[in-house]
Amino acid sequence: MDSNLGAVVDGSRDYWRYTDHITNVASRRVVEFDSEHTPCRIHFEELTHLRETVDDPIHDWPYGQIQDQIVAKAHEAGIPVQMVDPRGTSRECRRCGTVADASRDDSEFVCIDRGYQSTQT
């Protein structure tokens, strides 16, 4: 085997091992966070065809991998998981479910019904 090819294979293995570690840590933290805020649920946006529809898709984003890990960990913890249509989710209150254009102002969200506030960072 060419020594350069061996280095590429080793680098690829390291990349996938690192990615697996990071997605496991992140998925565990998501489920732990939800467990601390009961009653809880996890919603995933349906992004199956994202790479076909965006101008500059992120081809190495392990969305499917981290999603699978969160689903498995959430199932073990008894947390429900549901796929949702991404349309309107930035205008939906995560506390009460109210959907309103008036709730969203750039990165600021203030629920028009209950006053819940959040900021995207």
N, C-alpha and C positions, 0 to 999 in steps of 0.2 A: 504494500500500500504506500502510495506517495505520502511523504511526511506532511505536506500541506493539506492533503485530503483528511488525514488523521486529525489535524488541528481543527479543521472545519467541523468534522463529526463531533469532536470533543466539545467545541464551542456550542454546537447545536444542542447537545445533551445538557450542557450547563444552562443554556437559555430555557429549555423546557423544564428542567428541575427547578430553576429559580421561579419561573412563571407558576408552576404548580404550588410552590411554597407560598408565594404572594397571594394567589387566589384562595388557598386554604385559609390563610390568616384573615384575609378580608371577609370571606364568607362566614367564618366563625364569629368575627366581630359584628357583622350584620345581624346574625341570629341572636347573639348575646344581647345586643342593643334592643332588639325587638322583645326579647324575653323580659327585659327590665321595664318595659312599657306596656304591660298587659292592660286590657285585652289588646292583642296586636294581630296584624296580618301583614303579609308581604305581597306587594303587587309588582309584577314585572311588565314593562311595556313590551308589546309584541314588535320586535325589531328584526324578525326573520329575514326580511327583504331589504334591510338597510343598505347593504353594500351595492345593491342594484339601483338604488334611488338617489343616493347622495353624490355630490360632485367629487368629493375627495374622501372616499371611504377609508376607514381605519382597518386595514387588513390583518394586522396582528393583534388586535384587541381581543382578548380571550373572553368575550361576553358570554358565549355559550358555556364555556368551562366554569366560570364563576357562578353563572346562573344554576347549572346542574349541582354544584357544590352547596349553594344556598338552599336549593330545594331539598336536597338530601338531609342537610343539617336541620332545616326547619321542620321537616317531616318527623325526624327523631325527637324534636322538642315539642311537637304537637302544635306548631304554628301553621295556620293555613296560608297557602300560596296561590295566587291567581294571576293569570295573564290578562292584561288590559290593553285596549286600543290607546296608543299614545296621544291621539288628538284630544286636546283639552286638559291634559294632565297638569300643565303648568298653571292652569286657572282653577284647579280643584283643591279645596281645603283638605289637607291630610287628616284633619281631626274630625270634621263633620260631613265632608263630602260635597259641600255646596260648590257649584261651578259658576263662576262669574268673571266676565272680562274686567270688571272694575276692581277685582281683588289683586290683579297683577299689574305692577308698574316696574318695568325693567327687571331688576334682580330682587325687588321688594315684593313680598306677598303679605296682604292683610285681608283676612276673611271678612267679607261684608256682613256675614251673619253673626259670627261669634267673636271676631276681633283677633283670632289667632294670627301671629306674625311669624314670618321666617324670611331669611335672606339667603340667596344663593351666593356661594363663595367660589 
